[in-house]
Amino acid sequence: MSDRTRLTRKPERGTDDPAVLHRLLDEARIAHVGFVREGSPVVLPMAMGRDGDRLLLHGSTGAGMFLDARSGIEVSVAVTHLDGLVFARSASDHSMNYRSAVLFGVATPVAPGEKEHALKVVTEHLIPGRWDEVRSPTPKELAATTVLEVPLTEVSVKVRAAGPGEDAGDGEDHSVVGGSGAVADRRRRSDPVTDHRVLDRVATLRARISVTSNGLSVVTSKGLSVVSAPESDIGDERMPASKEQIGVAASAINVRVRESRTQAAR
């Protein structure tokens, strides 16, 4: 613990348990990063991911902070979860249940040889399993991207998980039920929406799809023939395919086209 991480208010809510910190960071998607630029304080939201005992921050090589961080930049990073709203009989006693971490340290770019690994960590943190579904970054894309690392060595964690903290001597009848308690705050992701460009492209490709015993044979614009999905995945060729069925076929087509291109490049 340092002077910067020592809690001065409600220190009993603090914890130095690494497991609590790691879970807090692993469940977050955005970190708010504070730094000083040209004498003025700035706070920016950034995509993040944890890699062991370091926090990774994703950004562009052309962004101001990332330019300043080429030789290291002093930062303060805040990551917070709102877990619930706490209701009480008076407005003054209302509160929030939360988990919050504040980090201090010097943010530096990850080593060039670690950049792709760092990008994979951030990608998998935000969308688990996605890295293996898409192609690897090109040299141009790697050159346009920066990942900063901040060690998890100077950090404070504060947690509140309780009901209303009403004063027993506030003159109210606390035996009365109602108007007091906690409401959990829950977030969920919506169902995916397919890119309309994929649907349009696959609708065009359907005119060049033929049914084979192995599945669907697709002739691409470059004359490359690939086998995509089993016939059952998009239905009878003689019947119009639904958007959902086309989406399934599109995914399979894209995967097999990427595989064929990779094999051709070897």
C-alpha positions, 0 to 999 in steps of 0.5 A, a space after each residue: 500500500 502506498 500513500 496514493 492507494 491508502 483509503 481515507 474514507 470507509 477503509 473497512 470497504 477496502 481489500 488487498 485480496 488479488 482474487 477480488 481485483 482480478 475478478 473485478 478487472 476480468 468482468 470489466 470492458 472499459 477502463 477510464 484512464 487519467 493523465 496530464 497532457 500539456 498541463 491539463 488533466 484528461 480522462 479517456 475511456 479505453 478498451 482493456 484486458 488483464 494479462 496476469 499482473 498487468 493491465 492492457 490498454 488498447 488504442 491507436 498509434 496516432 492518438 495523443 496519449 499513445 504518442 506521449 506514452 512511447 517513453 512511458 506516461 504516468 497514469 491513474 486508471 479507474 475501473 468500476 462496477 455498479 452492482 446495485 442501487 440501495 434505497 432507504 427511507 431518506 434521500 441522504 441514506 440512499 447509496 450504491 453497491 459497487 466494486 471499484 479499483 484505482 491503479 497508479 503507475 507508468 503506462 508503457 507500450 508492450 514490446 513489439 514481439 508481444 503486441 500480437 499476444 497483447 491484442 489477442 488478450 484484449 480481443 478474447 477479454 472483450 469477445 471470448 473465442 473471437 480471435 480464432 474465428 478471424 484472420 490474424 492482424 496484418 503488418 499494417 494493422 499491427 503498425 497502426 495499433 498500440 497496446 499499453 501495459 500498466 503493472 498491477 503493483 500500486 492499486 486500491 480496491 473498494 467494495 460495498 455490498 450491503 443494504 441501507 446504512 441508516 442511522 439508528 438514531 435518525 428518529 425513524 421507525 425502522 420496524 416499518 417494512 417498505 421503501 428500503 432495500 437494494 435493487 441489483 443492477 444487471 447488464 446483458 448483451 443483446 442477440 447478435 445482428 448480422 451485418 447486412 452486407 454479409 446477407 446481401 453478399 450471400 444472397 448474391 452467392 446463392 445464385 452460384 451455389 450448387 448442392 453436392 453430397 458433401 454440402 454446398 459447392 460455392 464458386 467465388 468471384 475469383 473462381 475458387 470452389 469451396 465446400 461450405 455448410 451441409 445442405 441442412 444448414 440453409 435448407 432446400 436449394 429450391 426454396 428461398 433461404 431465411 436470413 438466419 439460414 443465410 447467416 449460417 451459410 455465410 459464416 461457413 463460406 467465409 471460414 472455408 474461403 479463409 482456409 483455402 486462401 491460407 492453404 494457397 499462400 503456403 
